[in-house]
Amino acid sequence: MEELDLAYNQITGKIPSWLAKLTKLTAPYFPFNNLQEAIPRSFFQLTNLQYIDLSSNNLSGTVELDEFFKLKMLTVLRLSFNKLSVHIKTSLTATSPKFEALALVSCNLTEFPDFLHDNSKLVELDLSDNNVHGQIPRWMWNSTGESLWYLNLSHNSLTGFEQNPVILPWKNLHLLELGSNRLQGQLPIPPLSIQFYSVPNNGYTRGVSPSFCNLKDLFVLDLSNNNLSGMLPQCLGSSSAFEILKLRNNSFHGDIPDQMCPTGQGSLKMLDLSYNQLRGKLPRSMENCTQLVFLDFGNNHISDSFPSWLGTLPVLRVLILGTNGFHGTIGKPATNHEFPNL
């Protein structure tokens, strides 16, 4: 047997010791079960292992990561969402496998895994929900500038980049999650390949560069709960790929961008501009956002009559306009089809 897939079951108990007899096993795939106790040492005798996924179980104990380094063919390791404490010894670069994917979410890490510093094959790195502190090391983009596709470092105690880049150096990056850290300074501009950019709950300052308007594949942009300011680029949200735009709780001022959902081609489903200092009127281009489900303009300085024209949006379920300067009457809907899902 080379592959063993037991994912998404209700398997309990220990990882069985008889697995050590499956000497040809390359891919034990056990996520989303209820496996318990420690990873048995016999597991590391399976020298043909290439892909290990033990995530989302109830495994516990301390794991010395160098035990996995004995598996020279290993390229994918996922230990996330257990009760494990992963320890990483230093100066192991010469013996560590060339990982393509490493996921150690909620593994009680306190530092970056330095053994990755010369790994040019890394595609996915997820170290979220740990206590990694300090700066994102420069070697991260020296070694993974061409390969990295997915990077999630959210929910740590990171303070910034060792060398702050104006433009992020990962040429093929699709997903970036840096939320809930202590990052400061100017927002780093992602590459054109980016699809998911999420940095909420940090201390970023200054404004949003118009360069964000050039990201034609971007469908999620979350800058919520930072210290950003300035006027929003009027082109922001004009891409037909945009689905979620969250700018809540910053200090943006000026007019709301008026190029969202151009000619009804937009995919925008969620727009949250609440708790800013935006002024003026709601742009009528919002009528084109026919896929909008959630719309929050609350706690700004908008001065306009009640936007009854939003009633034509067929799937809108949440509309928040409170603490603004809306005025006039809320008339009776002209038809029974206005605001059909509110």
C-alpha positions as CSV (number, residue, x, y, z in Angstrom):
1,M,0.0,0.0,0.0
2,E,1.3,3.4,-1.0
3,E,-1.5,5.8,-0.1
4,L,-3.9,5.6,2.9
5,D,-6.8,8.1,2.9
6,L,-8.9,8.2,6.0
7,A,-9.9,11.8,5.9
8,Y,-13.2,13.2,7.2
9,N,-14.2,10.3,9.4
10,Q,-14.7,9.8,13.1
11,I,-11.7,7.7,13.8
12,T,-10.5,7.9,17.5
13,G,-7.6,6.5,19.5
14,K,-3.9,6.6,18.8
15,I,-2.2,6.5,15.5
16,P,-1.7,2.7,15.2
17,S,1.8,1.3,15.5
18,W,1.1,-1.2,12.8
19,L,1.5,1.6,10.3
20,A,5.3,1.0,10.5
21,K,4.7,-2.3,8.7
22,L,3.5,-0.4,5.6
23,T,7.0,0.2,4.4
24,K,5.9,1.4,0.9
25,L,3.5,4.0,2.3
26,T,4.1,7.4,0.8
27,A,0.9,9.4,1.8
28,P,-0.9,8.9,5.1
29,Y,-3.9,11.3,4.8
30,F,-5.7,11.4,8.1
31,P,-7.2,15.0,8.6
32,F,-10.5,15.8,10.3
33,N,-10.7,12.8,12.6
34,N,-10.3,12.5,16.4
35,L,-6.9,10.9,16.6
36,Q,-5.4,11.4,20.0
37,E,-2.2,11.2,22.1
38,A,1.3,11.6,20.6
39,I,2.6,10.8,17.2
40,P,4.3,7.4,17.6
41,R,8.1,7.2,17.0
42,S,7.4,4.3,14.7
43,F,5.9,6.8,12.3
44,F,9.3,8.1,11.5
45,Q,10.5,4.7,10.3
46,L,8.4,5.0,7.1
47,T,11.3,6.4,5.0
48,N,9.2,6.6,1.8
49,L,6.8,9.1,3.1
50,Q,6.3,12.1,0.8
51,Y,3.0,13.6,2.0
52,I,1.8,13.7,5.6
53,D,-1.5,15.2,6.7
54,L,-2.5,14.8,10.4
55,S,-4.3,18.2,10.7
56,S,-7.5,18.8,12.5
57,N,-7.3,15.9,15.0
58,N,-6.8,15.9,18.8
59,L,-3.1,14.9,18.8
60,S,-1.0,16.2,21.7
61,G,2.5,16.3,23.1
62,T,5.8,17.8,21.9
63,V,7.0,17.2,18.4
64,E,10.7,17.7,17.5
65,L,10.5,18.7,13.9
66,D,13.9,17.3,13.1
67,E,12.3,13.8,13.5
68,F,10.5,14.5,10.2
69,F,13.8,15.6,8.6
70,K,14.8,11.9,8.7
71,L,12.2,11.4,5.9
72,K,14.3,12.5,3.0
73,M,11.5,12.3,0.5
74,L,9.0,14.4,2.4
75,T,7.6,17.4,0.5
76,V,4.3,18.1,2.3
77,L,3.7,18.2,6.1
78,R,0.5,19.4,7.7
79,L,0.1,19.2,11.5
80,S,-2.3,22.1,12.0
81,F,-5.2,22.3,14.4
82,N,-4.1,19.8,17.0
83,K,-2.8,20.2,20.6
84,L,0.8,19.8,19.6
85,S,3.9,21.9,20.5
86,V,6.3,21.9,17.7
87,H,10.0,22.6,18.5
88,I,12.4,23.6,15.8
89,K,16.2,23.1,16.3
90,T,18.5,25.5,14.6
91,S,21.2,24.8,12.0
92,L,19.3,22.0,10.3
93,T,19.4,23.4,6.8
94,A,21.7,20.8,5.5
95,T,19.5,17.9,6.4
96,S,15.9,19.2,6.1
97,P,13.7,18.2,3.3
98,K,12.8,20.6,0.5
99,F,9.2,21.2,1.5
100,E,6.6,22.3,-1.1
101,A,4.0,22.8,1.6
102,L,4.3,23.3,5.4
103,A,1.3,23.9,7.6
104,L,1.9,24.3,11.3
105,V,-1.2,26.3,12.4
106,S,-1.8,26.4,16.2
107,C,1.4,24.5,17.0
108,N,2.8,26.9,19.7
109,L,5.6,28.1,17.5
110,T,7.6,31.1,18.7
111,E,10.0,31.7,15.8
112,F,10.4,31.4,12.1
113,P,11.6,28.0,10.8
114,D,15.1,29.0,9.6
115,F,15.6,25.7,7.9
116,L,13.5,27.1,5.1
117,H,16.0,29.8,4.2
118,D,17.4,28.0,1.2
119,N,14.2,26.3,0.1
120,S,13.4,27.4,-3.5
121,K,10.5,24.9,-3.9
122,L,8.2,26.2,-1.2
123,V,4.7,26.9,-2.6
124,E,2.6,27.0,0.6
125,L,3.5,28.2,4.1
126,D,0.9,28.5,6.9
127,L,2.2,29.4,10.4
128,S,-1.0,31.2,11.5
129,D,-2.3,31.3,15.1
130,N,1.1,30.9,16.8
131,N,3.3,33.2,18.8
132,V,5.9,33.9,16.1
133,H,7.4,37.3,17.0
134,G,9.8,39.8,15.5
135,Q,10.2,40.5,11.8
136,I,9.5,38.5,8.7
137,P,13.1,37.6,7.6
138,R,14.6,38.8,4.4
139,W,15.5,35.2,3.3
140,M,11.8,34.5,3.0
141,W,11.7,36.3,-0.4
142,N,15.3,35.6,-1.3
143,S,14.6,31.9,-1.4
144,T,10.9,31.7,-2.2
145,G,10.5,34.7,-4.5
146,E,9.6,32.6,-7.5
147,S,7.8,29.7,-5.9
148,L,5.6,30.9,-3.1
149,W,1.9,30.9,-3.9
150,Y,0.2,30.9,-0.4
151,L,1.4,32.7,2.7
152,N,-0.6,32.8,5.9
153,L,1.2,34.4,9.0
154,S,-2.0,35.8,10.6
155,H,-2.6,35.8,14.4
156,N,1.0,36.1,15.5
157,S,3.1,38.9,17.0
158,L,5.0,40.0,13.9
159,T,6.1,43.7,13.7
160,G,7.2,44.0,10.1
161,F,9.6,42.9,7.4
162,E,13.3,42.7,8.1
163,Q,13.7,44.9,5.0
164,N,10.5,46.7,4.2
165,P,9.6,46.2,0.6
166,V,7.4,48.7,-1.3
167,I,6.3,45.9,-3.6
168,L,6.1,42.4,-2.2
169,P,8.8,40.2,-3.9
170,W,6.8,37.0,-4.4
171,K,6.1,37.1,-8.1
172,N,3.4,34.3,-8.1
173,L,1.7,35.0,-4.8
174,H,-2.0,34.3,-4.9
175,L,-3.0,34.5,-1.2
176,L,-1.5,36.7,1.6
177,E,-2.9,36.7,5.1
178,L,-1.1,38.9,7.7
179,G,-4.0,39.8,9.9
180,S,-3.9,40.2,13.6
181,N,-0.2,41.0,14.0
182,R,1.6,44.3,15.0
183,L,2.6,45.3,11.5
184,Q,3.1,49.0,10.9
185,G,4.1,51.5,8.1
186,Q,2.8,51.6,4.6
187,L,0.8,48.8,3.0
188,P,3.1,46.6,0.9
189,I,1.9,46.4,-2.7
190,P,1.3,42.8,-3.8
191,P,2.2,41.3,-7.2
192,L,-0.2,41.3,-10.1
193,S,-0.9,37.6,-9.4
194,I,-2.6,38.3,-6.0
195,Q,-6.2,37.1,-5.5
196,F,-6.6,37.3,-1.7
197,Y,-5.0,40.2,0.3
198,S,-6.0,40.3,4.0
199,V,-4.1,42.4,6.6
200,P,-6.8,43.4,9.2
201,N,-6.1,44.2,12.8
202,N,-2.7,45.8,12.4
203,G,-1.2,49.3,12.7
204,Y,-0.7,50.1,9.0
205,T,-0.8,53.9,8.3
206,R,-0.9,56.2,5.3
207,G,-3.2,55.5,2.3
208,V,-4.1,53.0,-0.3
209,S,-1.9,53.1,-3.4
210,P,-3.7,53.5,-6.8
211,S,-1.6,50.4,-7.7
212,F,-4.2,48.3,-6.0
213,C,-6.5,49.2,-9.0
214,N,-4.2,47.3,-11.3
215,L,-4.8,44.0,-9.5
216,K,-7.3,42.5,-12.0
217,D,-7.5,39.1,-10.3
218,L,-8.0,40.4,-6.7
219,F,-11.3,39.2,-5.3
220,V,-10.8,39.8,-1.5
221,L,-9.3,42.9,0.0
222,D,-9.5,43.3,3.8
223,L,-7.8,46.3,5.4
224,S,-10.1,46.5,8.4
225,N,-9.1,47.9,11.8
226,N,-5.8,49.6,10.9
227,N,-4.8,53.3,11.0
228,L,-5.1,54.0,7.3
229,S,-6.1,57.4,6.1
230,G,-6.3,59.6,3.0
231,M,-8.7,59.4,0.1
232,L,-9.6,56.1,-1.5
233,P,-8.6,55.7,-5.1
234,Q,-11.7,56.3,-7.2
235,C,-10.8,53.2,-9.3
236,L,-10.9,50.9,-6.2
237,G,-13.3,48.1,-6.7
238,S,-13.6,48.6,-10.4
239,S,-12.3,45.2,-11.3
240,S,-15.0,42.7,-12.3
241,A,-13.2,40.0,-10.1
242,F,-13.8,41.9,-6.8
243,E,-16.1,40.0,-4.4
244,I,-15.2,41.3,-0.9
245,L,-14.0,44.8,0.1
246,K,-13.6,45.5,3.8
247,L,-12.1,48.8,4.9
248,R,-13.9,49.1,8.2
249,N,-12.5,51.2,11.1
250,N,-9.8,53.3,9.5
251,S,-9.7,57.1,8.9
252,F,-10.4,57.3,5.2
253,H,-12.0,60.5,4.1
254,G,-13.4,62.1,0.9
255,D,-15.8,60.5,-1.6
256,I,-16.8,56.9,-1.9
257,P,-15.2,55.3,-5.1
258,D,-17.7,55.6,-7.9
259,Q,-16.4,53.0,-10.3
260,M,-17.6,49.8,-8.5
261,C,-19.4,47.2,-10.6
262,P,-18.8,48.8,-14.0
263,T,-21.7,48.3,-16.4
264,G,-23.2,45.6,-14.2
265,Q,-20.3,43.2,-14.6
266,G,-19.2,43.2,-11.0
267,S,-19.1,40.3,-8.7
268,L,-19.1,42.4,-5.5
269,K,-20.9,40.6,-2.7
270,M,-19.7,42.4,0.4
271,L,-18.8,46.0,0.9
272,D,-17.9,47.4,4.4
273,L,-16.7,51.0,4.6
274,S,-18.1,51.6,8.1
275,Y,-16.3,53.6,10.8
276,N,-14.4,56.0,8.6
277,Q,-14.8,59.7,7.7
278,L,-16.2,59.4,4.2
279,R,-18.4,62.2,2.9
280,G,-20.6,63.1,0.0
281,K,-23.3,60.9,-1.5
282,L,-23.6,57.3,-2.3
283,P,-22.5,56.6,-5.9
284,R,-25.3,55.6,-8.1
285,S,-23.0,53.1,-9.7
286,M,-23.8,50.8,-6.7
287,E,-27.0,50.0,-8.7
288,N,-24.9,47.8,-10.9
289,C,-23.7,45.7,-8.0
290,T,-26.4,43.1,-8.5
291,Q,-24.7,40.4,-6.5
292,L,-24.3,42.5,-3.3
293,V,-25.4,40.7,-0.2
294,F,-23.9,42.9,2.6
295,L,-23.5,46.7,2.4
296,D,-22.3,48.8,5.4
297,F,-21.7,52.5,5.2
298,G,-22.4,53.1,8.9
299,N,-20.6,55.7,11.1
300,N,-19.3,58.0,8.4
301,H,-20.2,61.6,7.3
302,I,-22.3,60.8,4.3
303,S,-25.0,63.4,3.5
304,D,-27.7,62.1,1.1
305,S,-31.4,61.3,0.8
306,F,-32.5,57.7,1.6
307,P,-31.1,55.5,-1.2
308,S,-34.4,53.8,-2.2
309,W,-32.7,53.0,-5.5
310,L,-30.7,50.3,-3.7
311,G,-34.0,48.4,-3.5
312,T,-33.4,47.0,-7.0
313,L,-30.5,44.9,-5.7
314,P,-32.0,41.4,-5.9
315,V,-29.9,39.5,-3.2
316,L,-29.1,42.3,-0.7
317,R,-29.7,41.0,2.8
318,V,-27.9,43.5,5.1
319,L,-28.0,47.3,4.6
320,I,-26.4,49.5,7.4
321,L,-26.6,53.3,7.0
322,G,-26.7,54.4,10.7
323,T,-24.8,57.4,12.1
324,N,-24.5,59.4,8.9
325,G,-26.4,62.4,7.5
326,F,-29.1,60.7,5.5
327,H,-32.3,62.8,5.3
328,G,-35.7,63.1,3.8
329,T,-38.5,60.5,3.9
330,I,-38.4,56.8,3.4
331,G,-41.2,56.4,0.8
332,K,-43.3,53.4,0.2
333,P,-41.7,51.1,-2.3
334,A,-42.9,51.6,-5.8
335,T,-43.2,47.9,-6.3
336,N,-43.3,44.8,-4.1
337,H,-39.9,43.8,-5.6
338,E,-37.9,46.5,-3.8
339,F,-35.5,45.2,-1.2
340,P,-36.9,41.7,-1.7
341,N,-34.5,40.0,0.8
342,L,-34.1,42.6,3.6
